[in-house]
Amino acid sequence: MIAAGSAVVGYILYHLVRMLVTFPGIPLFFRISILVGGAGVIIVILRLIRERIKKRKGEHDADYND
């Protein structure tokens, strides 16, 4: 179920990025800004998911050990 959801989200994101890159009305600066911002959001979400999984397992990074 997770793999199917990931495939659908990936398919949608692929088409959105493709449409953004090929759309002639958007200046290059804004295209790059949108893509970098989207990549940043994805990285933050993945880091939060990773942290949540580690917390459930009881593992902590070295930063959390006082």
C-alpha positions in Angstrom: 0.0 0.0 0.0 2.8 2.4 0.8 4.7 1.5 -2.4 1.5 2.2 -4.4 1.0 5.5 -2.7 4.6 6.4 -3.3 4.4 5.5 -6.9 1.3 7.7 -7.4 2.9 10.6 -5.6 6.1 10.2 -7.6 4.1 10.1 -10.9 2.3 13.3 -10.0 5.5 15.1 -8.9 7.2 14.0 -12.1 4.4 15.6 -14.2 4.4 18.8 -12.1 8.1 19.2 -12.4 8.0 18.5 -16.1 5.1 21.0 -16.6 7.0 23.6 -14.6 10.2 23.2 -16.6 8.5 23.3 -20.0 6.0 26.0 -19.3 7.2 29.1 -21.3 5.5 31.8 -19.2 7.6 31.3 -16.1 11.1 33.0 -15.9 14.1 30.8 -15.3 14.8 32.3 -11.8 11.3 31.4 -10.6 11.6 27.9 -12.1 14.8 27.2 -10.2 13.4 28.8 -7.0 10.3 26.6 -7.0 12.4 23.5 -7.7 14.9 24.2 -4.9 12.1 25.1 -2.5 10.3 21.9 -3.3 13.4 19.9 -2.8 13.9 21.5 0.5 10.4 20.6 1.7 10.9 17.0 0.6 14.2 16.8 2.5 12.6 18.3 5.7 9.7 15.8 5.5 12.1 12.8 5.0 14.2 13.9 7.9 11.1 14.3 10.1 10.0 10.8 9.1 13.5 9.4 9.9 13.5 11.1 13.3 10.1 9.8 14.1 11.1 6.2 13.2 14.3 6.5 15.4 12.2 7.8 18.3 9.8 4.9 18.1 12.7 2.4 18.1 14.3 4.1 21.1 17.4 5.1 19.3 18.8 8.7 19.5 21.4 10.6 17.7 24.5 11.7 19.5 23.1 15.2 19.6 20.4 14.1 22.0 22.6 12.5 24.6 23.4 14.9 27.4 
